[in-house]
Amino acid sequence: MDFASLKAVLRPDQILSGPAAERAYDCDAYTVDKAKPSIIVLPETTEEVAKVVRWCNQHQVPFTARGAGTGLSGGAMPALGGVVISTKKLTRILEIDIENRALHAESGIANRRITDAVADQGLHFAPDPSSQSVSTLGGNIAENAGGPHTLKYGVTVQHILGVTMVDPQGEILTIGGKHGQGPGYDFLGIICGSEGLLGIVTEAWVKLTPVPTEIRTALIAFQTVRQATESVAEIIARGTIPAALEMMDRGIMNAVHAAFGLEFPEAAQALLLVECDGFDEGTVQKEMETVRAVCQENQSLTFVEAADAKERAKLWTARKKGVGAMGRLAPTVVTHDGVIPRSKLPEMLDFVYAVAKEHNIGVANIFHAGDGNLHPCFYFDDREPGVVERVVKAGEDIIRKCVELGGSVTGEHGVGVEKLDLLPLMYTPEDLAAQGLVKQIFDQTGLSNPCKVLPMNRACAEHKLRWRGVAT
């Protein structure tokens, strides 16, 4: 395919190609599946995105949207090559409306920048994935991302008022707006979490949430993982819903100790990070007292509560930096994502450790315990023959167990290519066909982020071995 005519759509400095660019854009943070793009483009406006998509339609070239590339299921991998449409130049804040607690921004802006822009007004953007300093608003929308504070504040879709998007034919659509979506079909609910299959979001109106005036944060150490997981279910059972209820095991402690020198009790095998917040001091204090009582009943080793904002930030270090710190343990990390009922956490964690041992893979766990959203992190050297296949098999075993226990194949990382073949565990053929019809309503050509999510595209089957074979 001759891409020279793209220069009539964008400036030469907005087009990247060649081996170095291909390697930089051939995968997202799910690095065991890779596919080279033919070319990468860097549009600077919604209109330029639309021009590129129309060019792709004219030449029947597949295209894949990409934000920061922090996705963990292969959603930004250009599965059939073609054009990667990067949103890294779409970073402007277009309007801030404090009175209506709304902000309008382009989709390439980093999540954390939204909060920073309104912090002096006592507001913030509540969805807070651990990658929020780099992950983009558009990527958060595509995956319906969550974060540590999802338990109380909800995932991305609850905080999106409207979007501007380029549909797969290159038409610019506006859905919702500053005041939210009007009566009728819930198109925002379909677009949030659609993983780029229905088009490319280029702008969004987001809801701003008041920052709580009372915040209490504690880091609790336990001698066993089971004690920590049983505490999680009991805290919720007593009617306390913390703003965040996160868990980390000894593997994560070892990683952040190696990376940042953080110290933890030698006997500790698990940590809970619990944050309670609100606007009434008495209520927040009572919630934290419940947390303390439950943890003491489950024989916690230590209970460290932050005295101020600086100490809170320090307690959060292990959680926010944990996955990145795992690079100290091995050159490759695959972070999985499944959901189970909270009451099944003890059984599920036992299973995770057993599966890792069976497949001879290192594993560490850091996850949103309060809502049962697991993130087992396998660490390994992908240059070792056969290890990628073992990692994939272990991940599939874990996701199958999640569904068996009444959970889901994904909580916030999406399906992408990683879980493409696992959706039939949850859905009947008729269910999947209905979802396929939604895709067809938006994208009749199949050019928009092909080979993702829906396990029914035969044209993609021949490429799977190539994706999975990258480490051998």
C-alpha positions as CSV (number, residue, x, y, z in Angstrom):
1,M,0.0,0.0,0.0
2,D,1.3,3.4,-1.0
3,F,0.8,5.8,1.9
4,A,2.2,8.9,0.0
5,S,-1.3,10.3,-0.5
6,L,-1.6,10.7,3.3
7,K,0.6,13.7,3.0
8,A,-2.3,15.5,1.4
9,V,-4.2,15.0,4.6
10,L,-1.5,15.8,7.2
11,R,1.8,17.6,7.4
12,P,4.9,15.4,6.9
13,D,5.9,15.9,10.6
14,Q,2.6,14.4,11.6
15,I,3.4,11.1,9.9
16,L,5.8,8.5,11.4
17,S,7.1,5.4,9.6
18,G,10.2,3.1,9.6
19,P,11.5,0.3,11.9
20,A,11.9,2.5,15.0
21,A,8.4,3.9,14.8
22,E,7.0,0.4,14.1
23,R,8.6,-1.0,17.2
24,A,7.4,1.9,19.4
25,Y,3.8,1.4,18.3
26,D,3.5,-2.4,17.8
27,C,1.9,-3.1,21.2
28,D,0.6,-1.5,24.3
29,A,1.5,-2.5,27.8
30,Y,0.3,-6.1,27.0
31,T,3.7,-6.7,25.4
32,V,3.3,-10.4,24.6
33,D,1.1,-9.7,21.6
34,K,2.6,-7.5,18.9
35,A,1.8,-6.4,15.3
36,K,3.6,-3.8,13.3
37,P,1.7,-0.8,12.0
38,S,2.2,0.3,8.4
39,I,2.3,4.0,9.5
40,I,1.5,6.2,12.5
41,V,-0.2,9.5,12.3
42,L,-0.4,12.4,14.8
43,P,-3.5,14.5,14.1
44,E,-4.0,17.7,16.1
45,T,-7.7,18.3,15.7
46,T,-10.9,16.3,15.5
47,E,-11.2,17.4,11.9
48,E,-7.8,15.9,11.1
49,V,-8.8,12.6,12.7
50,A,-11.9,12.6,10.5
51,K,-9.8,13.2,7.4
52,V,-7.5,10.3,8.3
53,V,-10.4,7.9,8.9
54,R,-12.0,9.0,5.6
55,W,-8.7,8.3,3.9
56,C,-8.6,4.8,5.4
57,N,-12.1,4.1,4.2
58,Q,-11.2,5.3,0.7
59,H,-8.2,2.9,0.6
60,Q,-9.7,0.1,2.7
61,V,-7.0,0.4,5.3
62,P,-7.6,-0.7,8.9
63,F,-7.0,1.9,11.6
64,T,-6.4,1.7,15.4
65,A,-6.7,4.5,17.9
66,R,-4.0,4.9,20.5
67,G,-3.6,7.1,23.5
68,A,-0.6,6.6,25.9
69,G,-0.3,2.9,25.2
70,T,-0.8,2.0,28.8
71,G,-3.6,-0.5,28.0
72,L,-3.2,-4.0,29.4
73,S,-5.1,-6.2,27.0
74,G,-3.7,-5.4,23.6
75,G,-6.5,-3.0,22.7
76,A,-4.1,-0.5,21.0
77,M,-2.1,-3.1,19.1
78,P,-2.6,-2.6,15.3
79,A,-3.8,-6.2,14.8
80,L,-3.9,-6.1,11.0
81,G,-1.3,-3.4,10.5
82,G,-2.6,-0.3,8.8
83,V,-2.7,3.1,10.4
84,V,-2.2,3.9,14.1
85,I,-4.1,7.1,14.9
86,S,-2.3,8.6,17.9
87,T,-4.1,11.1,20.1
88,K,-0.9,12.4,21.8
89,K,-1.3,15.8,20.2
90,L,-4.9,16.2,21.3
91,T,-4.1,17.5,24.8
92,R,-6.0,20.8,25.2
93,I,-8.4,21.7,27.9
94,L,-11.2,23.5,25.9
95,E,-13.4,24.8,28.7
96,I,-13.8,24.7,32.4
97,D,-17.3,25.4,33.8
98,I,-17.0,25.5,37.6
99,E,-20.6,26.5,38.1
100,N,-21.8,23.3,36.4
101,R,-18.9,21.2,37.6
102,A,-17.9,20.2,34.1
103,L,-14.7,20.3,32.0
104,H,-14.3,19.9,28.3
105,A,-11.0,18.4,27.1
106,E,-9.4,16.7,24.1
107,S,-9.0,12.9,24.5
108,G,-5.2,12.8,24.5
109,I,-4.9,14.7,27.8
110,A,-3.5,12.7,30.7
111,N,-6.1,11.8,33.3
112,R,-4.2,13.5,36.2
113,R,-4.0,16.9,34.3
114,I,-7.8,17.2,34.6
115,T,-7.7,17.1,38.3
116,D,-4.7,19.4,38.5
117,A,-6.5,22.0,36.4
118,V,-9.4,22.3,39.0
119,A,-7.7,21.4,42.2
120,D,-7.6,25.0,43.4
121,Q,-11.4,25.0,43.1
122,G,-11.7,22.0,45.4
123,L,-12.7,19.7,42.6
124,H,-11.3,16.6,40.9
125,F,-11.9,14.0,38.2
126,A,-12.8,10.9,40.3
127,P,-11.7,8.0,38.0
128,D,-8.0,7.4,39.0
129,P,-6.3,4.5,37.3
130,S,-2.9,3.8,38.7
131,S,-1.4,5.0,35.4
132,Q,-3.3,8.3,35.7
133,S,-0.2,10.5,35.4
134,V,0.1,9.2,31.7
135,S,-3.0,7.3,30.7
136,T,-5.3,9.5,28.5
137,L,-8.9,10.5,28.9
138,G,-9.7,8.8,25.5
139,G,-8.1,5.6,26.7
140,N,-10.0,5.7,30.0
141,I,-13.2,6.1,28.0
142,A,-12.3,3.3,25.6
143,E,-11.7,0.8,28.4
144,N,-14.2,2.3,30.9
145,A,-11.3,2.4,33.3
146,G,-11.6,2.3,37.0
147,G,-9.0,2.8,39.7
148,P,-8.5,2.5,43.4
149,H,-11.4,4.9,44.2
150,T,-13.9,3.0,41.9
151,L,-15.4,1.3,45.0
152,K,-17.1,4.5,46.1
153,Y,-17.0,6.8,43.1
154,G,-17.6,4.5,40.2
155,V,-15.8,3.9,36.9
156,T,-15.3,6.2,34.0
157,V,-18.8,6.0,32.4
158,Q,-20.3,7.5,35.6
159,H,-18.2,10.6,35.0
160,I,-18.6,11.3,31.3
161,L,-21.3,13.8,30.2
162,G,-20.7,13.8,26.5
163,V,-18.2,13.0,23.8
164,T,-17.2,14.2,20.3
165,M,-16.1,11.2,18.2
166,V,-15.2,10.3,14.7
167,D,-17.2,7.3,13.6
168,P,-15.6,4.5,11.4
169,Q,-16.8,6.3,8.2
170,G,-15.1,9.5,9.2
171,E,-18.3,11.4,10.3
172,I,-18.0,13.6,13.4
173,L,-20.6,12.9,16.0
174,T,-21.5,14.7,19.2
175,I,-23.3,12.7,21.8
176,G,-24.3,14.3,25.1
177,G,-22.5,17.5,26.2
178,K,-21.9,19.8,29.2
179,H,-25.3,18.9,30.7
180,G,-25.2,15.2,29.9
181,Q,-27.1,13.0,27.6
182,G,-30.8,13.6,26.9
183,P,-33.6,11.1,26.9
184,G,-33.3,8.2,24.5
185,Y,-30.9,5.4,23.8
186,D,-27.8,5.4,26.1
187,F,-25.2,5.8,23.5
188,L,-22.6,7.1,26.0
189,G,-23.0,3.8,27.9
190,I,-22.2,1.9,24.7
191,I,-19.2,4.1,23.7
192,C,-17.6,4.0,27.2
193,G,-15.9,0.6,27.2
194,S,-16.2,-0.1,23.5
195,E,-12.4,-0.3,23.1
196,G,-12.2,1.8,19.9
197,L,-14.5,-0.6,17.9
198,L,-17.2,2.1,17.4
199,G,-15.0,5.0,16.5
200,I,-12.4,7.4,18.0
201,V,-13.3,9.7,20.8
202,T,-11.5,13.1,20.3
203,E,-13.2,15.3,22.9
204,A,-15.2,14.7,26.1
205,W,-17.2,16.6,28.7
206,V,-16.4,15.2,32.1
207,K,-18.1,15.6,35.5
208,L,-16.1,17.2,38.2
209,T,-16.5,16.0,41.8
210,P,-15.9,17.9,45.0
211,V,-12.7,16.8,46.9
212,P,-13.7,15.4,50.3
213,T,-12.8,17.6,53.2
214,E,-12.1,14.6,55.5
215,I,-9.8,11.9,54.4
216,R,-8.3,9.1,56.5
217,T,-5.8,6.6,55.1
218,A,-4.3,3.5,56.7
219,L,-1.9,0.8,55.7
220,I,-2.4,-2.5,57.5
221,A,-0.1,-5.5,57.4
222,F,-1.1,-9.1,57.8
223,Q,0.8,-12.3,58.4
224,T,-1.2,-14.2,55.7
225,V,-3.0,-13.3,52.5
226,R,-6.1,-15.1,53.8
227,Q,-6.4,-12.8,56.9
228,A,-6.2,-9.8,54.6
229,T,-8.8,-11.1,52.1
230,E,-11.2,-12.1,54.8
231,S,-10.9,-8.6,56.3
232,V,-12.0,-7.1,53.0
233,A,-15.3,-9.0,52.9
234,E,-16.0,-8.3,56.6
235,I,-15.4,-4.5,56.2
236,I,-18.0,-4.3,53.5
237,A,-20.4,-6.7,55.3
238,R,-20.5,-4.3,58.3
239,G,-21.9,-1.6,56.1
240,T,-18.7,0.4,55.6
241,I,-17.9,1.4,52.0
242,P,-14.3,2.9,52.0
243,A,-13.3,5.2,49.2
244,A,-10.5,2.8,48.4
245,L,-9.8,-0.8,49.6
246,E,-6.7,-2.1,48.0
247,M,-4.5,-5.2,48.5
248,M,-0.9,-6.0,47.9
249,D,1.0,-9.2,48.6
250,R,4.6,-10.0,49.5
251,G,5.7,-10.0,45.8
252,I,4.6,-6.4,45.5
253,M,6.3,-5.5,48.8
254,N,9.6,-7.0,47.5
255,A,9.3,-5.0,44.2
256,V,8.7,-1.6,45.8
257,H,11.4,-2.3,48.4
258,A,13.8,-2.9,45.6
259,A,12.7,0.1,43.6
260,F,12.1,2.7,46.3
261,G,13.5,1.3,49.5
262,L,10.2,1.1,51.3
263,E,10.2,-1.1,54.4
264,F,7.5,-3.4,55.6
265,P,7.1,-5.8,58.6
266,E,9.3,-8.9,57.9
267,A,6.5,-11.3,58.8
268,A,3.9,-9.5,56.5
269,Q,2.6,-11.4,53.5
270,A,-0.2,-9.0,52.6
271,L,-1.1,-5.3,52.9
272,L,-4.4,-3.6,52.8
273,L,-4.5,0.1,51.9
274,V,-7.8,1.6,53.1
275,E,-9.0,5.1,52.6
276,C,-12.2,6.5,54.1
277,D,-13.4,10.0,53.1
278,G,-16.4,12.3,53.2
279,F,-17.5,15.7,54.5
280,D,-18.3,14.8,58.0
281,E,-15.4,14.1,60.4
282,G,-17.4,11.9,62.7
283,T,-18.7,9.7,60.0
284,V,-15.3,9.2,58.4
285,Q,-13.7,8.5,61.9
286,K,-16.4,5.9,62.6
287,E,-15.7,4.2,59.2
288,M,-12.0,4.0,60.0
289,E,-12.7,2.6,63.5
290,T,-14.8,-0.2,61.9
291,V,-11.9,-0.9,59.6
292,R,-9.4,-1.0,62.5
293,A,-11.7,-3.4,64.5
294,V,-12.1,-5.8,61.6
295,C,-8.4,-5.9,60.9
296,Q,-7.6,-6.5,64.6
297,E,-10.1,-9.3,64.7
298,N,-8.3,-10.9,61.8
299,Q,-4.9,-10.6,63.6
300,S,-3.3,-7.7,61.7
301,L,0.3,-7.2,62.5
302,T,0.4,-3.4,62.2
303,F,-2.1,-0.6,61.5
304,V,-0.5,2.7,60.4
305,E,-2.7,5.7,59.8
306,A,-1.5,8.8,58.1
307,A,-1.5,12.0,60.1
308,D,-1.5,14.4,57.1
309,A,-1.6,14.7,53.3
310,K,2.2,14.1,53.1
311,E,1.9,10.8,55.0
312,R,-1.1,9.8,53.0
313,A,0.9,10.2,49.8
314,K,3.7,8.0,51.3
315,L,1.3,5.3,52.2
316,W,-0.1,5.3,48.7
317,T,3.4,4.9,47.1
318,A,3.3,1.1,47.2
319,R,-0.1,0.9,45.5
320,K,0.5,3.6,42.9
321,K,4.1,2.4,42.0
322,G,3.7,-1.3,42.6
323,V,3.2,-2.6,39.0
324,G,5.9,-0.3,37.6
325,A,8.3,-1.5,40.3
326,M,7.9,-5.1,39.2
327,G,10.5,-4.3,36.5
328,R,13.0,-4.9,39.3
329,L,11.9,-8.6,39.5
330,A,11.9,-9.5,35.8
331,P,12.1,-7.9,32.3
332,T,8.5,-8.7,31.4
333,V,5.2,-8.3,33.3
334,V,1.7,-9.3,32.3
335,T,-1.0,-7.8,34.5
336,H,-4.2,-9.8,34.3
337,D,-7.7,-8.5,35.1
338,G,-10.7,-10.5,36.3
339,V,-13.5,-10.0,38.8
340,I,-15.0,-12.2,41.5
341,P,-17.4,-11.7,44.4
342,R,-15.5,-10.3,47.4
343,S,-16.4,-13.4,49.5
344,K,-14.5,-15.6,47.1
345,L,-11.2,-13.7,47.5
346,P,-9.5,-16.2,49.8
347,E,-10.3,-19.1,47.6
348,M,-9.3,-17.2,44.4
349,L,-6.0,-16.0,45.7
350,D,-5.1,-19.6,46.8
351,F,-5.9,-20.6,43.2
352,V,-3.8,-17.9,41.7
353,Y,-0.7,-19.0,43.6
354,A,-1.3,-22.6,42.7
355,V,-1.6,-21.8,39.0
356,A,1.6,-19.8,39.0
357,K,3.4,-22.6,40.8
358,E,2.0,-25.2,38.3
359,H,3.3,-23.2,35.3
360,N,6.6,-22.1,37.0
361,I,5.9,-18.4,36.7
362,G,6.5,-15.7,39.2
363,V,3.3,-13.9,40.4
364,A,2.5,-10.9,42.6
365,N,-0.9,-9.5,43.4
366,I,-2.0,-5.9,43.6
367,F,-5.6,-5.2,43.1
368,H,-8.9,-3.4,43.9
369,A,-10.0,-5.8,46.7
370,G,-13.1,-3.8,47.7
371,D,-14.8,-4.6,44.4
372,G,-13.2,-8.0,43.8
373,N,-11.2,-6.7,40.8
374,L,-8.1,-9.0,40.7
375,H,-4.8,-8.0,39.0
376,P,-2.4,-11.0,39.2
377,C,0.9,-9.8,37.8
378,F,3.0,-12.5,36.2
379,Y,6.7,-11.7,35.9
380,F,9.1,-13.5,33.7
381,D,11.7,-13.3,30.9
382,D,9.9,-13.4,27.6
383,R,13.2,-14.6,25.9
384,E,12.8,-17.9,27.6
385,P,11.5,-20.5,25.1
386,G,7.9,-21.5,25.9
387,V,7.3,-19.1,28.8
388,V,4.9,-16.8,26.9
389,E,2.7,-19.9,26.2
390,R,2.7,-20.8,29.9
391,V,1.8,-17.3,30.9
392,V,-1.1,-17.2,28.5
393,K,-2.3,-20.6,29.7
394,A,-2.0,-19.6,33.3
395,G,-4.0,-16.4,32.7
396,E,-6.7,-18.3,30.9
397,D,-6.9,-20.7,33.9
398,I,-7.4,-17.8,36.3
399,I,-10.1,-16.1,34.2
400,R,-12.0,-19.3,33.8
401,K,-11.9,-19.7,37.6
402,C,-13.2,-16.1,38.0
403,V,-16.2,-16.9,35.8
404,E,-16.7,-20.2,37.6
405,L,-16.9,-18.3,40.9
406,G,-19.6,-16.0,39.6
407,G,-17.3,-13.2,38.3
408,S,-16.3,-11.6,35.0
409,V,-13.5,-12.0,32.5
410,T,-12.6,-8.3,32.9
411,G,-13.2,-5.4,35.3
412,E,-11.4,-2.5,33.7
413,H,-8.6,-3.6,31.4
414,G,-10.9,-4.6,28.6
415,V,-11.0,-7.6,26.3
416,G,-8.7,-6.5,23.5
417,V,-6.9,-9.5,22.0
418,E,-5.9,-11.0,25.4
419,K,-9.4,-12.3,26.3
420,L,-10.8,-12.5,22.8
421,D,-11.5,-16.3,23.1
422,L,-12.8,-16.1,26.7
423,L,-16.0,-14.1,26.1
424,P,-18.0,-17.3,25.3
425,L,-17.5,-18.3,29.0
426,M,-19.9,-15.5,29.9
427,Y,-22.1,-15.0,26.8
428,T,-24.1,-17.3,24.6
429,P,-23.7,-17.2,20.8
430,E,-26.9,-15.2,20.6
431,D,-25.5,-12.7,23.1
432,L,-22.3,-12.3,21.1
433,A,-24.3,-11.9,17.9
434,A,-26.3,-9.1,19.4
435,Q,-23.1,-7.3,20.4
436,G,-21.8,-7.9,16.8
437,L,-24.9,-6.1,15.5
438,V,-24.0,-3.0,17.6
439,K,-20.6,-3.0,16.1
440,Q,-22.0,-3.3,12.6
441,I,-24.4,-0.3,13.2
442,F,-21.3,1.9,13.7
443,D,-18.8,0.1,11.5
444,Q,-20.0,-1.8,8.4
445,T,-16.5,-2.2,7.0
446,G,-14.7,-3.7,10.0
447,L,-11.8,-1.3,9.6
448,S,-12.0,0.3,13.1
449,N,-9.7,-1.6,15.5
450,P,-10.2,-5.0,13.9
451,C,-9.7,-8.3,15.6
452,K,-10.6,-7.0,19.1
453,V,-13.2,-8.0,21.7
454,L,-15.7,-10.0,19.6
455,P,-14.5,-13.6,18.9
456,M,-16.2,-14.1,15.6
457,N,-14.0,-12.5,13.0
458,R,-12.5,-15.4,11.0
459,A,-10.3,-13.1,9.0
460,C,-8.3,-12.5,12.2
461,A,-7.8,-16.1,13.1
462,E,-4.7,-16.6,10.9
463,H,-3.0,-13.7,12.7
464,K,-3.2,-15.1,16.2
465,L,-0.1,-17.3,16.0
466,R,1.9,-14.3,14.7
467,W,0.8,-12.1,17.6
468,R,1.5,-14.8,20.2
469,G,4.8,-15.8,18.6
470,V,6.7,-12.6,19.3
471,A,8.7,-13.9,22.2
472,T,10.1,-17.0,20.5
